[in-house]
Amino acid sequence: MEKRRATTGSVGGGPWQAGRGMPTAVIVDAVRTAIARRNGKLADWHPVDLAAETLKALVERSRLDPAEVDDVILGCVNQAGEQAFNVGRSAVLAAGFPESVPGTTIDRQCGSSQQAVHFAAQGVMAGAYDVVVAGGVESMTRVPMGSTIVHGPGRPFGPAVAQRYQRAGGLVPQGLAAELVAARWGLAREELDAYGLESHRRAVLARSERRFRSQIVPVAVEGRRGMEEFRADEGVCPDTSAETLAALKPAFKAGGVVTAGNSSQLSDGAAAALIMSEERAAALRLRPKARFVAFAVAGADPVEMLTAPIPATTLVLQRAGGLALDDVDLVEVNEAFAPVVLAWARDLHADVERVNVNGGAIALGHPLGASGARILATLVAELGRRKGRYGLQVMCEGGGMANATLIERLD
């Protein structure tokens, strides 16, 4: 099929027509650290310093004066302890950027850094920014999941939300939501395990072919023989087998189908993207890798919680001038749990050979607030390697939401 160029995108809600004076937002570069297991290679890295490594890498690789940066927007989910008090601003200072460069931190749960990218690109398109960095960080070792609620005061949601969903049995943790999705779509344990195995197989192949190398910022870690560079995702398991996965017990529900082997890993990592107006990139003699075509956010049932990628995908394609999913060369659907990707693929009749071609969070890991920007870095790099045109990323989020981003390769 001959692919046509999308001519519309969106800022916030309504569509806009290309070529009518609105700046084009482009991705100059996107980088990430390798992803570490919880209590793994990055356990000794303070999350502020880890995020700073990606900021430094962006300006060094592009030879950009950091004073050019109008803002830094970072996503982070567990904003407590070492990730409290605006980790975005702290990372700016840790990176050695001028004190005049501001920074902020946002939380849209697992989609936090993808939302940071949206805000950055939309700010460029609105004329509020010329140069902006968007990304995210999460150390699930040093700031464990749930750190923002375990010590109170009080509990999230409140009585009105609890009463609204009382008849549905109340809001449940994500693992149980994954069980609900699997039941609704009739996804058997064997199907979920097969997906988990394929995620590792693809990641092993991608790593062996060094597909991730251009996007990864190496950082120094303590190794068995002293300091070494950490530059390979730690969670990828070459020895994973169907038998190993089948032996795992259900993680969230007795007799359930969701296990550690078909769920994302708890991880540490950081990622960031350098986003500019096309005009500013040209003035700085920087060659963009991709442009933003369209954005969408969607909400769905917060009890099932994980199904919003389906309407978000439909919406972002509509906002791209009616592109079909078949027009998209590569798709990244965050592998929070295997049922998320399989339900999405079944509802949208997706070609799974184009989805998560280098593996996803089941194999690579899911450092919550960093994952959106990590996926973007992987998508941009793989589009360039394959000389594809359109790339889509979409991810589910706590509370029953999803972000979707459509980009077009330029380089």
Secondary structure, 3 states (H helix, E strand, C coil): CCCCCCCEEECCCCEEECCCCCCCEEEEEEEECCCEECCCCCCCCCHHHHHHHHHHHHHHHHCCCHHHCCEEEEECCCCCHHHCCCHHHHHHHHCCCCCCCCEEEECCHHHHHHHHHHHHHHHHHCCCCCEEEEEEEEECCCCCCCCCCCCCCCCCCHHHHHHHCCCCCCCCCHHHHHHHHHHHCCCCHHHHHHHHHHHHHHHHHHHHCCCCCCCECCEEEEECCEEEEECCCCCCCCCCCHHHHHCCCCCCCCCCCCCHHHECCEEEEEEEEEEEEHHHHHHCCCCCCEEEEEEEEEECCCCCCCCCHHHHHHHHHHHCCCCCHHHCCEEEECCCEHHHHHHHHHHHCCCHHHECCCCCHHHHCECHHHHHHHHHHHHHHHHHHHCCCEEEEEEEECCCEEEEEEEEECC
